[in-house]
Amino acid sequence: MQELQNGVTLIDDDGKELGQSVRAAKEGIAAVTFSRILMAMPGMVLTPVLMNSLDKRGLLKRIPWANSPIQILFCGFCLTFATPLCCALFSQKASISVDSLEGDLREKIRKDRPELKVVYYNKGL
């Protein structure tokens, strides 16, 4: 909530702070939300497919107690690979064009550093 009120810190290539941006915070939160959905998706989509396949083969009728452990193990297996993959695809350091920033911040950066076209921020995990 604090990021949406105060913004996130913008930095240049050298790590020098340039200001706070609410627009960058909104982009960062959207990207994190999307990556979290992608992290959960394989386990939520593939587990029912696996369980349906096992049920059609009669395995769950022969060993009914295995239903929950199989689901938990398969979801854990999916998360083991989906989480690092999504963290790699959506890096913590994100960039935003100076042209996309709020008007006052954009003008301040253009005045102080006219050569800057892109700035960076930590969008979180």
DSSP file (Angstrom, degrees, kcal/mol; ACC not computed):
  #  RESIDUE AA STRUCTURE BP1 BP2  ACC     N-H-->O    O-->H-N    N-H-->O    O-->H-N    TCO  KAPPA ALPHA  PHI   PSI    X-CA   Y-CA   Z-CA
    1    1 A M     >        0   0    0      0, 0.0     4,-1.3     0, 0.0     5,-0.2   0.000 360.0 360.0 360.0 -36.1    0.0    0.0    0.0
    2    2 A Q  H  >> +     0   0    0      1,-0.2     4,-3.1     2,-0.2     5,-0.5   0.875 360.0  55.3 -62.6 -37.3    2.9    2.3    0.8
    3    3 A E  H  >5S+     0   0    0      1,-0.2     4,-1.9     2,-0.2    -1,-0.2   0.882 106.2  51.0 -63.6 -37.9    4.2    2.0   -2.8
    4    4 A L  H  45S+     0   0    0      2,-0.2    -1,-0.2     1,-0.2    -2,-0.2   0.777 117.2  39.9 -71.6 -25.2    0.9    3.1   -4.2
    5    5 A Q  H  <5S+     0   0    0     -4,-1.3    -2,-0.2    -3,-0.2    -1,-0.2   0.894 133.7  18.2 -86.8 -45.2    0.8    6.1   -2.0
    6    6 A N  H  <5S-     0   0    0     -4,-3.1    -3,-0.2     1,-0.2    -2,-0.2   0.636 100.9-131.5-104.3 -17.9    4.5    7.2   -2.1
    7    7 A G     << -     0   0    0     -4,-1.9     2,-0.3    -5,-0.5    15,-0.3  -0.222  26.4 -73.9  89.8 174.7    5.8    5.4   -5.2
    8    8 A V  E     -A   21   0A   0     13,-2.1    13,-2.2    -2,-0.1     2,-0.3  -0.773  50.9 -96.3-107.9 156.5    9.0    3.3   -5.6
    9    9 A T  E     -A   20   0A   0     -2,-0.3   113,-0.5    11,-0.2     2,-0.4  -0.557  34.9-149.0 -75.7 129.4   12.5    4.6   -5.8
   10   10 A L  E     -AB  19 121A   0      9,-3.1     8,-3.1    -2,-0.3     9,-0.9  -0.792  17.3-175.3 -97.0 141.3   13.9    5.1   -9.3
   11   11 A I  E     -AB  17 120A   0    109,-2.9   109,-2.9    -2,-0.4     6,-0.2  -0.900  17.6-129.9-131.6 161.4   17.6    4.7  -10.0
   12   12 A D    >   -     0   0    0      4,-1.4     3,-1.6    -2,-0.3   107,-0.1  -0.287  48.7 -78.4 -96.4-171.2   19.9    5.1  -12.9
   13   13 A D  T 3  S+     0   0    0      1,-0.3   106,-0.0   105,-0.2    -1,-0.0   0.796 132.1  50.4 -59.5 -30.0   22.5    2.7  -14.3
   14   14 A D  T 3  S-     0   0    0      2,-0.1    -1,-0.3     1,-0.0    -3,-0.0   0.463 119.9-106.4 -90.3  -1.9   24.9    3.6  -11.6
   15   15 A G    <   +     0   0    0     -3,-1.6     2,-0.3     1,-0.3    -2,-0.1   0.556  67.7 150.3  89.0   8.9   22.4    3.1   -8.8
   16   16 A K        -     0   0    0      1,-0.1    -4,-1.4     2,-0.0    -1,-0.3  -0.611  50.1-116.6 -77.8 130.7   21.9    6.9   -8.1
   17   17 A E  E     +A   11   0A   0     -2,-0.3    -6,-0.2    -6,-0.2     3,-0.1  -0.451  33.8 176.3 -70.5 136.5   18.4    7.7   -6.8
   18   18 A L  E     -     0   0A   0     -8,-3.1     2,-0.3     1,-0.4    -7,-0.2   0.597  51.4 -72.1-115.3 -18.7   16.4    9.9   -9.0
   19   19 A G  E     -A   10   0A   0     -9,-0.9    -9,-3.1     2,-0.0    -1,-0.4  -0.946  52.5 -66.1 151.8-172.1   13.0   10.2   -7.3
   20   20 A Q  E     -A    9   0A   0     -2,-0.3     2,-0.4   -11,-0.2   -11,-0.2  -0.921  37.9-167.0-116.5 138.8    9.8    8.3   -6.4
   21   21 A S  E  >  -A    8   0A   0    -13,-2.2   -13,-2.1    -2,-0.4     4,-1.2  -0.978  19.6-172.3-133.2 123.3    7.2    7.1   -9.0
   22   22 A V  H  > S+     0   0    0     -2,-0.4     4,-2.3   -15,-0.3     5,-0.2   0.844  92.9  58.0 -74.6 -35.7    3.7    5.8   -8.3
   23   23 A R  H  > S+     0   0    0      1,-0.2     4,-2.1     2,-0.2    -1,-0.2   0.905 106.0  48.3 -62.1 -42.2    3.3    4.8  -12.0
   24   24 A A  H  > S+     0   0    0      1,-0.2     4,-2.6     2,-0.2    -1,-0.2   0.881 109.2  54.6 -64.8 -37.1    6.4    2.5  -11.7
   25   25 A A  H  X S+     0   0    0     -4,-1.2     4,-2.6     2,-0.2    -2,-0.2   0.912 107.5  49.6 -62.0 -42.3    4.9    1.1   -8.5
   26   26 A K  H  X S+     0   0    0     -4,-2.3     4,-2.1     2,-0.2    -2,-0.2   0.913 111.9  47.7 -64.0 -42.7    1.7    0.2  -10.4
   27   27 A E  H  X S+     0   0    0     -4,-2.1     4,-2.2     2,-0.2    -2,-0.2   0.912 112.6  49.8 -63.3 -41.9    3.6   -1.5  -13.2
   28   28 A G  H  X S+     0   0    0     -4,-2.6     4,-2.4     2,-0.2    -2,-0.2   0.911 110.3  48.9 -63.8 -43.5    5.7   -3.4  -10.7
   29   29 A I  H  X S+     0   0    0     -4,-2.6     4,-2.4     1,-0.2    -1,-0.2   0.896 111.2  50.7 -64.8 -40.2    2.7   -4.6   -8.7
   30   30 A A  H  X S+     0   0    0     -4,-2.1     4,-2.3     2,-0.2    -1,-0.2   0.911 111.4  48.0 -63.3 -42.2    0.9   -5.7  -11.9
   31   31 A A  H  X S+     0   0    0     -4,-2.2     4,-2.3     2,-0.2    -2,-0.2   0.896 112.3  48.6 -66.5 -40.0    4.0   -7.7  -13.0
   32   32 A V  H  X S+     0   0    0     -4,-2.4     4,-2.3     2,-0.2    -2,-0.2   0.912 111.1  50.6 -66.4 -41.8    4.4   -9.3   -9.6
   33   33 A T  H  X S+     0   0    0     -4,-2.4     4,-1.9     1,-0.2    -2,-0.2   0.929 111.5  48.2 -60.5 -45.4    0.7  -10.3   -9.6
   34   34 A F  H  X S+     0   0    0     -4,-2.3     4,-2.2     1,-0.2    -2,-0.2   0.910 111.7  49.2 -61.7 -43.5    1.0  -11.8  -13.1
   35   35 A S  H  X S+     0   0    0     -4,-2.3     4,-2.0     1,-0.2    -1,-0.2   0.873 109.0  52.7 -67.3 -35.6    4.1  -13.8  -12.1
   36   36 A R  H  X S+     0   0    0     -4,-2.3     4,-1.5     2,-0.2    -1,-0.2   0.882 108.9  49.8 -66.7 -36.9    2.5  -15.1   -9.0
   37   37 A I  H  X S+     0   0    0     -4,-1.9     4,-1.6     1,-0.2    -2,-0.2   0.925 110.8  49.7 -65.1 -43.7   -0.5  -16.3  -11.1
   38   38 A L  H  < S+     0   0    0     -4,-2.2    -2,-0.2     1,-0.2    -1,-0.2   0.851 106.3  57.0 -63.5 -34.1    1.9  -18.0  -13.5
   39   39 A M  H  < S+     0   0    0     -4,-2.0     4,-0.4     1,-0.2    -1,-0.2   0.893 113.3  38.9 -63.4 -39.0    3.8  -19.7  -10.6
   40   40 A A  H  X S+     0   0    0     -4,-1.5     4,-1.8     1,-0.2    -1,-0.2   0.718  98.0  81.8 -83.9 -21.1    0.6  -21.3   -9.3
   41   41 A M  H  X S+     0   0    0     -4,-1.6     4,-2.3     1,-0.2     5,-0.4   0.874  84.4  53.7 -59.2 -46.5   -0.9  -22.2  -12.7
   42   42 A P  H  > S+     0   0    0      0, 0.0     4,-2.8     0, 0.0     5,-0.5   0.929 113.1  43.5 -58.0 -44.8    1.0  -25.5  -13.6
   43   43 A G  H  > S+     0   0    0     -4,-0.4     4,-1.0     1,-0.2    -2,-0.2   0.865 116.4  47.4 -66.7 -35.1    0.0  -27.1  -10.3
   44   44 A M  H  < S+     0   0    0     -4,-1.8    -1,-0.2     2,-0.1    -3,-0.2   0.761 121.9  34.7 -78.6 -24.8   -3.6  -25.9  -10.5
   45   45 A V  H  X S+     0   0    0     -4,-2.3     4,-0.9    -5,-0.2    -2,-0.2   0.868 121.7  41.4 -94.9 -45.1   -4.0  -27.0  -14.2
   46   46 A L  H  X S+     0   0    0     -4,-2.8     4,-2.7    -5,-0.4     5,-0.2   0.810 103.7  65.7 -78.3 -29.8   -1.9  -30.1  -14.5
   47   47 A T  H  X S+     0   0    0     -4,-1.0     4,-2.8    -5,-0.5     5,-0.2   0.938 102.7  46.4 -61.1 -48.2   -2.9  -31.7  -11.1
   48   48 A P  H  > S+     0   0    0      0, 0.0     4,-2.4     0, 0.0    -1,-0.2   0.877 112.2  52.3 -61.4 -34.4   -6.6  -32.2  -12.1
   49   49 A V  H  X S+     0   0    0     -4,-0.9     4,-2.0     2,-0.2    -2,-0.2   0.937 112.2  45.3 -64.6 -45.6   -5.5  -33.6  -15.5
   50   50 A L  H  X S+     0   0    0     -4,-2.7     4,-2.5     1,-0.2     5,-0.2   0.929 113.9  48.6 -62.0 -46.1   -3.2  -36.1  -13.7
   51   51 A M  H  X S+     0   0    0     -4,-2.8     4,-2.2     1,-0.2    -1,-0.2   0.879 110.4  51.3 -65.5 -37.4   -5.8  -37.1  -11.2
   52   52 A N  H  X S+     0   0    0     -4,-2.4     4,-2.2    -5,-0.2    -1,-0.2   0.905 110.7  49.3 -63.8 -41.4   -8.4  -37.6  -13.9
   53   53 A S  H  X S+     0   0    0     -4,-2.0     4,-1.4     2,-0.2    -2,-0.2   0.917 112.1  47.2 -64.1 -44.0   -6.0  -39.8  -15.8
   54   54 A L  H  <>S+     0   0    0     -4,-2.5     5,-1.6     1,-0.2     6,-0.7   0.866 111.4  52.0 -66.1 -35.2   -5.3  -41.9  -12.7
   55   55 A D  H ><5S+     0   0    0     -4,-2.2     3,-1.1     1,-0.2    -2,-0.2   0.898 107.0  52.3 -67.6 -40.7   -9.0  -42.2  -11.9
   56   56 A K  H 3<5S+     0   0    0     -4,-2.2    -1,-0.2     1,-0.3    -2,-0.2   0.824 107.3  53.3 -64.8 -30.7   -9.8  -43.4  -15.4
   57   57 A R  T 3<5S-     0   0    0     -4,-1.4    -1,-0.3    -5,-0.2    -2,-0.2   0.544 114.7-118.8 -80.9  -6.8   -7.1  -46.1  -15.0
   58   58 A G  T <>5S+     0   0    0     -3,-1.1     4,-1.7    -4,-0.4     3,-0.3   0.502  77.5 125.3  85.3   3.6   -8.7  -47.3  -11.8
   59   59 A L  H  ><S+     0   0    0     -5,-1.6     4,-2.4     1,-0.2    -4,-0.2   0.895  72.8  49.9 -64.3 -40.2   -5.7  -46.5   -9.6
   60   60 A L  H  4 S+     0   0    0     -6,-0.7    -1,-0.2     1,-0.2     7,-0.2   0.745 108.2  53.6 -73.9 -22.0   -7.6  -44.3   -7.2
   61   61 A K  H  4 S+     0   0    0     -3,-0.3    -1,-0.2    -6,-0.2    -2,-0.2   0.845 113.3  43.2 -76.4 -34.0  -10.3  -47.0   -6.8
   62   62 A R  H  < S+     0   0    0     -4,-1.7    -2,-0.2     1,-0.2    -3,-0.1   0.860 130.7  24.3 -77.0 -36.0   -7.7  -49.6   -5.8
   63   63 A I    ><  +     0   0    0     -4,-2.4     3,-1.6    -5,-0.2    -1,-0.2  -0.650  69.9 166.1-128.6  73.9   -5.7  -47.2   -3.6
   64   64 A P  G >  S+     0   0    0      0, 0.0     3,-1.3     0, 0.0     4,-0.3   0.792  72.4  63.8 -65.0 -27.7   -8.2  -44.5   -2.4
   65   65 A W  G 3  S+     0   0    0      1,-0.2     3,-0.3     2,-0.1    -5,-0.1   0.673  91.7  67.5 -69.3 -14.7   -5.9  -43.3    0.4
   66   66 A A  G <> S+     0   0    0     -3,-1.6     4,-2.3     1,-0.2     5,-0.3   0.563  75.4  88.8 -82.5  -8.1   -3.3  -42.2   -2.2
   67   67 A N  H <> S+     0   0    0     -3,-1.3     4,-1.9    -4,-0.2    -1,-0.2   0.953  92.0  37.7 -56.0 -57.5   -5.5  -39.4   -3.7
   68   68 A S  H  > S+     0   0    0     -4,-0.3     4,-2.6    -3,-0.3     5,-0.2   0.931 116.1  50.8 -65.5 -47.1   -4.4  -36.6   -1.4
   69   69 A P  H  > S+     0   0    0      0, 0.0     4,-2.6     0, 0.0     5,-0.2   0.893 110.4  50.5 -59.7 -37.4   -0.7  -37.5   -1.2
   70   70 A I  H  X S+     0   0    0     -4,-2.3     4,-2.5     2,-0.2     5,-0.2   0.929 111.8  47.4 -64.6 -44.1   -0.5  -37.7   -5.0
   71   71 A Q  H  X S+     0   0    0     -4,-1.9     4,-2.5    -5,-0.3     5,-0.2   0.923 114.2  46.6 -62.8 -44.2   -2.1  -34.3   -5.4
   72   72 A I  H  X S+     0   0    0     -4,-2.6     4,-2.4     2,-0.2    -2,-0.2   0.927 114.3  47.2 -64.8 -45.5    0.2  -32.7   -2.7
   73   73 A L  H  X S+     0   0    0     -4,-2.6     4,-2.5    -5,-0.2    -2,-0.2   0.908 113.6  47.4 -63.7 -42.0    3.3  -34.3   -4.2
   74   74 A F  H  X S+     0   0    0     -4,-2.5     4,-2.5    -5,-0.2    -2,-0.2   0.907 112.1  49.2 -68.9 -40.5    2.5  -33.3   -7.7
   75   75 A C  H  X S+     0   0    0     -4,-2.5     4,-2.5    -5,-0.2    -2,-0.2   0.920 112.9  48.8 -62.2 -42.5    1.6  -29.7   -6.8
   76   76 A G  H  X S+     0   0    0     -4,-2.4     4,-2.0     2,-0.2    -2,-0.2   0.899 110.1  51.5 -62.4 -41.1    4.9  -29.5   -4.8
   77   77 A F  H  X S+     0   0    0     -4,-2.5     4,-1.0     2,-0.2    -2,-0.2   0.922 111.0  47.7 -61.2 -45.1    6.7  -30.9   -7.8
   78   78 A C  H >X S+     0   0    0     -4,-2.5     4,-2.9     1,-0.2     3,-0.6   0.919 112.1  49.1 -63.1 -43.8    5.2  -28.3  -10.1
   79   79 A L  H 3X S+     0   0    0     -4,-2.5     4,-1.9     1,-0.2    -1,-0.2   0.830 101.0  65.5 -65.7 -31.3    6.0  -25.4   -7.7
   80   80 A T  H 3< S+     0   0    0     -4,-2.0    -1,-0.2     1,-0.2    -2,-0.2   0.856 117.4  25.5 -58.8 -34.7    9.6  -26.7   -7.4
   81   81 A F  H <X S+     0   0    0     -4,-1.0     4,-1.5    -3,-0.6    -2,-0.2   0.793 119.6  55.2 -99.4 -34.1   10.1  -25.8  -11.1
   82   82 A A  H  X S+     0   0    0     -4,-2.9     4,-2.6    -5,-0.2     5,-0.2   0.882 103.2  55.8 -70.2 -38.1    7.5  -23.1  -11.7
   83   83 A T  H  X S+     0   0    0     -4,-1.9     4,-2.2    -5,-0.2     5,-0.2   0.960 111.5  39.8 -64.1 -53.2    8.7  -20.8   -8.9
   84   84 A P  H  > S+     0   0    0      0, 0.0     4,-1.9     0, 0.0    -1,-0.2   0.877 115.2  54.8 -64.3 -33.4   12.3  -20.4  -10.0
   85   85 A L  H  X S+     0   0    0     -4,-1.5     4,-2.3     2,-0.2    -2,-0.2   0.937 110.8  43.8 -63.3 -46.2   11.3  -20.2  -13.6
   86   86 A C  H  X S+     0   0    0     -4,-2.6     4,-2.4     1,-0.2    -1,-0.2   0.868 111.4  54.0 -68.5 -35.3    8.9  -17.3  -13.0
   87   87 A C  H  < S+     0   0    0     -4,-2.2    -1,-0.2    -5,-0.2    -2,-0.2   0.857 111.3  46.8 -65.3 -32.8   11.5  -15.6  -10.8
   88   88 A A  H  < S+     0   0    0     -4,-1.9     3,-0.3    -5,-0.2    -2,-0.2   0.883 113.5  47.3 -74.4 -38.7   14.0  -15.9  -13.7
   89   89 A L  H  < S+     0   0    0     -4,-2.3     2,-0.7     1,-0.3    -2,-0.2   0.859 117.1  43.3 -70.4 -35.1   11.5  -14.6  -16.3
   90   90 A F  S  < S-     0   0    0     -4,-2.4    -1,-0.3    -5,-0.2     4,-0.1  -0.774  86.8-158.2-114.1  85.0   10.4  -11.7  -14.2
   91   91 A S        -     0   0    0     -2,-0.7    32,-0.1    -3,-0.3    -3,-0.1  -0.169  22.7-121.7 -64.6 158.1   13.5  -10.2  -12.7
   92   92 A Q  S    S+     0   0    0     -5,-0.1    31,-2.5    30,-0.1     2,-0.7   0.818  97.7  69.4 -71.7 -31.9   13.4   -8.1   -9.6
   93   93 A K  E    S-C  122   0A   0     29,-0.2     2,-0.3    30,-0.1    29,-0.2  -0.803  71.2-175.9 -92.0 117.9   14.9   -5.0  -11.2
   94   94 A A  E     -C  121   0A   0     27,-2.9    27,-2.4    -2,-0.7     2,-0.3  -0.767  14.1-139.0-113.4 158.5   12.6   -3.6  -13.8
   95   95 A S  E     -C  120   0A   0     -2,-0.3     2,-0.3    25,-0.2    25,-0.2  -0.833  13.7-173.2-116.1 155.2   13.0   -0.7  -16.2
   96   96 A I  E     -C  119   0A   0     23,-2.6    23,-2.6    -2,-0.3     2,-0.1  -0.993  29.9-110.3-145.5 140.7   10.6    2.1  -17.2
   97   97 A S  E >   -C  118   0A   0     -2,-0.3     3,-1.3    21,-0.2     4,-0.4  -0.434  20.7-130.9 -69.1 141.3   11.0    4.7  -19.9
   98   98 A V  G >  S+     0   0    0     19,-2.6     3,-1.3     1,-0.3    -1,-0.1   0.846 109.1  62.5 -60.2 -32.9   11.4    8.3  -18.7
   99   99 A D  G 3  S+     0   0    0     18,-0.5    -1,-0.3     1,-0.2     7,-0.1   0.732  98.8  56.3 -64.6 -22.0    8.7    9.3  -21.1
  100  100 A S  G <  S+     0   0    0     -3,-1.3    -1,-0.2     6,-0.0    -2,-0.2   0.533  89.4  99.6 -87.4  -7.4    6.2    7.0  -19.1
  101  101 A L  S <  S-     0   0    0     -3,-1.3   -80,-0.1    -4,-0.4    -3,-0.0  -0.216  88.1 -76.2 -78.7 168.1    6.8    8.7  -15.8
  102  102 A E     >  -     0   0    0      1,-0.1     4,-3.0     4,-0.1     5,-0.2  -0.279  49.7-109.8 -59.6 149.7    4.7   11.3  -14.1
  103  103 A G  H  > S+     0   0    0      1,-0.2     4,-2.3     2,-0.2     5,-0.2   0.875 113.5  44.6 -53.8 -49.9    5.0   14.8  -15.6
  104  104 A D  H  > S+     0   0    0      1,-0.2     4,-2.0     2,-0.2    -1,-0.2   0.900 117.1  45.5 -66.6 -39.8    6.9   16.5  -12.7
  105  105 A L  H  > S+     0   0    0      2,-0.2     4,-2.5     1,-0.2     5,-0.2   0.900 111.5  52.9 -68.5 -41.1    9.3   13.6  -12.2
  106  106 A R  H  X S+     0   0    0     -4,-3.0     4,-2.5     1,-0.2    -2,-0.2   0.923 111.0  46.7 -59.5 -45.4    9.9   13.3  -16.0
  107  107 A E  H  X S+     0   0    0     -4,-2.3     4,-2.1    -5,-0.2    -1,-0.2   0.889 110.7  52.3 -65.7 -39.3   10.7   17.0  -16.2
  108  108 A K  H  X S+     0   0    0     -4,-2.0     4,-2.5     2,-0.2     5,-0.2   0.928 112.6  44.7 -62.1 -45.4   13.1   16.8  -13.2
  109  109 A I  H  X S+     0   0    0     -4,-2.5     4,-3.5     1,-0.2     7,-0.2   0.915 112.9  50.7 -66.9 -42.6   15.0   13.9  -14.7
  110  110 A R  H  < S+     0   0    0     -4,-2.5    -1,-0.2    -5,-0.2    -2,-0.2   0.860 112.9  47.2 -63.4 -34.6   15.2   15.5  -18.1
  111  111 A K  H  < S+     0   0    0     -4,-2.1    -2,-0.2    -5,-0.2    -1,-0.2   0.927 121.8  34.3 -71.5 -45.0   16.5   18.7  -16.6
  112  112 A D  H  < S+     0   0    0     -4,-2.5    -2,-0.2     1,-0.2    -3,-0.2   0.877 137.9  16.6 -77.9 -39.0   19.1   16.9  -14.4
  113  113 A R    ><  +     0   0    0     -4,-3.5     3,-1.7    -5,-0.2    -1,-0.2  -0.639  64.0 171.6-137.2  75.3   20.0   14.0  -16.8
  114  114 A P  T 3  S+     0   0    0      0, 0.0    -1,-0.1     0, 0.0    -4,-0.1   0.721  77.5  61.7 -62.5 -21.3   18.8   14.8  -20.4
  115  115 A E  T 3  S+     0   0    0      2,-0.0     2,-0.3    -5,-0.0    -5,-0.1   0.666  80.0 103.6 -79.3 -15.3   20.7   11.7  -21.8
  116  116 A L    <   +     0   0    0     -3,-1.7     3,-0.1    -7,-0.2    -3,-0.1  -0.515  32.8 162.3 -73.2 127.9   18.6    9.3  -19.7
  117  117 A K        +     0   0    0      1,-0.3   -19,-2.6    -2,-0.3   -18,-0.5   0.630  67.6  34.6-110.7 -27.8   16.0    7.4  -21.6
  118  118 A V  E     - C   0  97A   0    -21,-0.3    -1,-0.3   -20,-0.1     2,-0.3  -0.986  61.9-171.5-133.6 139.3   15.3    4.5  -19.2
  119  119 A V  E     - C   0  96A   0    -23,-2.6   -23,-2.6    -2,-0.4     2,-0.3  -0.834  16.1-134.0-123.7 166.7   15.4    4.3  -15.4
  120  120 A Y  E     +BC  11  95A   0   -109,-2.9  -109,-2.9    -2,-0.3     2,-0.3  -0.826  18.2 179.6-124.0 157.0   15.1    1.3  -13.1
  121  121 A Y  E     -BC  10  94A   0    -27,-2.4   -27,-2.9    -2,-0.3     2,-0.8  -0.981  35.3-109.3-150.7 158.3   13.3    0.3   -9.9
  122  122 A N  E     - C   0  93A   0   -113,-0.5   -29,-0.2    -2,-0.3  -113,-0.1  -0.824  28.5-175.1 -90.9 112.0   13.0   -2.7   -7.6
  123  123 A K        -     0   0    0    -31,-2.5    -1,-0.1    -2,-0.8   -91,-0.1   0.525  35.7-128.7 -87.4  -4.5    9.5   -4.2   -8.3
  124  124 A G              0   0    0    -32,-0.5    -1,-0.3     1,-0.2     0, 0.0  -0.372 360.0 360.0  87.9-171.5    9.9   -6.7   -5.5
  125  125 A L              0   0    0     -2,-0.1    -1,-0.2    -3,-0.1   -35,-0.1   0.425 360.0 360.0 -96.4 360.0    9.3  -10.5   -5.8
